[in-house]
Amino acid sequence: MSVHKTDQGSYRARVRDLAGKQVTRTFKLKADANNWERDQLQLRSQGVSSTGSRITVTEWADIWLASARNLSPGTLKTYRRDLDRYILPELGNLPLNKISADHIDAYLNSISKDFAPSSVHRHYRTLHRMFAIAVQRNRMPVNVCTPVQPPKIPRTEMRFLTSAQVEALADAMPDRYRVWVLVAGYGALRWGELQGLHPRNVSGGQIKVVEQLHGTELKTLASTRTITLPASVAAELAAHMAEYSTG
């Protein structure tokens, strides 16, 4: 119970508001304290704060991102950008418990005119994840994104460079970036992995891929791997590190 008797003989009730902040009230009678606590918990379950105002989508977005400890910095930055630039200006003022699938449909339709299907789908995933957490925390009864059909992303055939094309591209680069192209081509590294390469991860002709840019972890454990480069590329990489590496 969160109702306690004080040294003065009154009764103090405590609850957490929608933002996680503790709110307290003191009453002469224990029954009044219990009633207040019950009412506040009921209001909170309905998305109403202790001041009587309903939490908005914008307010929930801030709470959600502030507590999203398991997101990578890159993912968090993408969520914040899409929310601030596009989603919240359209949906942010709506009460969280009043937003509907129709609102989501209308929003996705409005941005489909100017965005590629992959971008529209990304916005949908952001909303779906944000509302899924709201449901888990009893801020919403259901995830309103679930019945909404996001746009299909057209399948495109992946294109790969031949060895001759990789070599030609490397030859066209400034000397400092020649090896970067060779490692990317023959090591099949992703953009973030290339940016996260560090001399400590290179041992002879092998590269251990363990991090991305700024030392952030890879998205999955399966992404951690050791790549063996062709001898010619390994030799060029060693020469490059000897000339340009700072440690």
C-alpha positions in Angstrom: 0.0 0.0 0.0 1.2 3.5 -0.7 -0.9 5.1 2.1 1.0 5.8 5.3 0.3 7.4 8.6 2.5 10.4 9.3 4.0 11.4 12.6 1.3 14.1 12.9 -1.5 11.5 12.7 -2.6 12.3 9.1 -2.5 9.9 6.2 -0.3 10.5 3.1 -1.1 8.8 -0.2 1.4 8.5 -3.0 1.1 7.6 -6.7 3.2 7.9 -9.8 1.8 10.2 -12.5 1.9 9.5 -16.3 5.4 10.8 -16.5 6.6 8.6 -13.7 6.8 11.5 -11.2 5.6 10.9 -7.6 2.5 12.8 -6.5 1.5 13.0 -2.9 -1.5 14.2 -1.0 -2.2 14.3 2.8 -5.6 13.6 4.4 -7.0 13.6 7.9 -8.8 10.3 7.3 -7.3 7.1 6.0 -10.4 6.3 4.0 -10.1 9.6 2.1 -6.4 8.8 1.3 -7.3 5.4 0.1 -10.1 6.8 -2.1 -7.8 9.4 -3.6 -5.2 6.8 -4.4 -7.8 4.5 -6.0 -9.2 7.4 -8.1 -5.7 8.5 -9.3 -4.8 5.0 -10.3 -8.0 4.7 -12.3 -7.4 8.0 -14.0 -3.9 7.0 -14.9 -5.1 3.8 -16.5 -7.3 6.0 -18.6 -4.5 8.2 -19.7 -5.4 11.2 -17.4 -2.8 12.9 -15.3 -3.1 13.9 -11.7 -4.0 17.4 -12.8 -6.9 16.1 -14.8 -5.3 16.6 -18.3 -5.1 13.8 -20.8 -1.7 12.8 -21.9 -1.1 13.6 -25.6 0.7 11.6 -28.2 3.6 14.1 -28.0 3.9 13.7 -24.2 3.8 9.9 -24.6 6.5 10.1 -27.3 8.8 12.0 -24.9 8.1 9.5 -22.1 8.7 6.5 -24.4 12.0 7.7 -25.9 13.3 8.8 -22.4 12.8 5.2 -21.2 14.0 3.4 -24.3 17.3 2.2 -22.9 17.8 -0.7 -25.3 17.7 1.3 -28.6 20.9 2.0 -30.4 21.9 5.7 -30.7 21.2 5.6 -34.4 17.8 4.1 -34.0 16.9 6.5 -31.3 18.0 9.4 -33.5 15.9 8.2 -36.4 12.8 7.9 -34.1 13.3 11.3 -32.7 13.8 12.9 -36.2 10.7 11.3 -37.7 8.6 12.1 -34.7 9.7 15.8 -34.5 9.6 16.5 -38.2 6.7 14.6 -39.4 4.6 12.5 -37.0 4.0 14.8 -34.0 3.1 17.9 -36.0 0.2 15.9 -37.4 -0.8 13.6 -34.5 1.0 15.0 -31.5 -1.9 17.0 -30.0 -4.3 14.1 -30.0 -5.0 12.5 -26.6 -3.2 9.2 -26.4 -6.4 7.3 -25.5 -8.4 8.9 -28.3 -6.2 8.2 -31.3 -7.6 5.6 -33.7 -6.6 3.5 -36.6 -8.4 6.0 -38.8 -5.9 8.7 -37.7 -3.0 6.4 -38.6 -4.5 5.6 -42.0 -5.0 9.3 -42.7 -1.5 10.2 -41.7 0.1 7.4 -43.8 -2.0 8.4 -46.8 -0.9 12.1 -46.4 2.8 11.3 -46.4 2.6 8.7 -49.2 2.4 11.5 -51.7 5.9 12.8 -50.9 7.7 9.8 -49.4 8.9 6.5 -50.8 7.0 3.4 -49.5 10.1 2.4 -47.4 10.0 5.7 -45.6 6.2 5.5 -45.0 6.7 2.0 -43.7 9.4 3.3 -41.3 7.0 5.9 -39.9 4.4 3.1 -39.4 7.0 1.0 -37.5 7.8 3.9 -35.3 4.2 4.5 -34.4 3.6 0.8 -33.9 6.5 0.3 -31.5 5.6 3.5 -29.6 2.0 2.4 -29.1 3.0 -1.2 -28.3 4.9 0.1 -25.3 1.9 2.3 -24.4 -0.3 -0.9 -24.4 2.2 -2.8 -22.3 2.1 0.0 -19.7 -1.6 0.3 -19.6 -1.7 3.7 -21.3 -3.8 2.4 -24.2 -6.2 -0.5 -24.4 -5.0 -1.7 -27.8 -2.4 -0.8 -30.4 -4.3 1.2 -33.0 -1.6 0.5 -35.6 -2.3 -3.3 -35.6 -5.4 -3.1 -38.0 -3.6 -0.6 -40.3 -2.0 -2.0 -43.4 1.3 -0.3 -44.1 2.4 0.1 -47.7 4.2 -2.7 -49.4 7.9 -2.1 -50.1 8.7 -3.0 -53.7 11.3 -5.8 -53.9 14.4 -4.7 -55.8 17.1 -6.9 -57.1 20.4 -6.5 -55.3 23.3 -5.4 -57.5 26.9 -6.6 -56.9 30.1 -5.3 -58.3 32.4 -7.6 -60.1 36.1 -7.9 -58.9 37.1 -5.8 -62.0 34.6 -3.1 -61.0 35.8 -3.0 -57.4 39.4 -2.6 -58.6 38.4 0.1 -61.1 36.5 2.0 -58.3 39.4 1.7 -56.0 41.8 3.0 -58.7 39.6 6.1 -59.1 39.7 7.0 -55.4 42.3 9.3 -53.8 45.2 7.2 -52.4 43.9 7.5 -48.8 40.6 5.9 -49.6 41.7 3.2 -52.0 41.9 0.5 -49.4 38.6 1.6 -47.9 36.9 0.6 -51.2 38.8 -2.7 -51.4 37.9 -3.7 -47.8 34.3 -2.8 -48.4 34.2 -4.7 -51.7 36.0 -7.9 -50.7 34.9 -7.9 -47.0 31.2 -7.2 -47.8 30.9 -4.8 -44.8 27.9 -2.6 -44.2 28.3 1.2 -44.1 28.2 1.5 -40.3 30.6 -1.4 -39.9 33.1 0.3 -42.3 32.9 3.5 -40.3 33.4 1.6 -37.1 36.6 -0.2 -38.2 39.5 0.3 -35.8 43.2 -0.9 -36.0 42.6 -3.0 -32.9 40.2 -5.1 -34.9 42.7 -5.9 -37.7 45.1 -8.8 -37.4 47.1 -9.6 -40.5 44.6 -10.5 -43.2 41.7 -10.8 -40.8 39.2 -8.2 -39.6 37.0 -8.8 -36.6 33.7 -6.9 -37.1 32.4 -6.1 -33.6 31.2 -2.5 -33.7 29.8 0.3 -35.7 30.5 4.1 -35.9 31.4 5.7 -32.5 31.9 2.3 -30.9 28.2 1.4 -30.9 27.3 -2.3 -30.7 26.2 -4.2 -33.8 22.4 -4.7 -34.1 22.6 -8.5 -33.6 25.1 -11.0 -32.2 25.1 -12.7 -35.6 26.6 -9.6 -37.1 29.8 -10.1 -35.1 32.1 -12.1 -37.3 35.7 -12.4 -38.6 36.4 -11.7 -42.2 39.5 -13.0 -44.1 40.7 -10.7 -46.8 42.5 -11.8 -50.0 46.3 -11.6 -49.6 46.6 -8.7 -52.0 44.0 -6.6 -50.1 45.6 -7.6 -46.7 49.0 -6.3 -47.9 47.5 -3.0 -49.1 45.6 -2.6 -45.8 48.8 -3.2 -43.8 50.6 -0.5 -45.9 47.7 1.8 -45.4 47.7 1.4 -41.6 51.4 1.9 -41.5 51.0 5.3 -43.3 47.8 6.6 -41.9 46.8 4.9 -38.7 47.1 6.9 -35.5 46.5 4.0 -33.1 
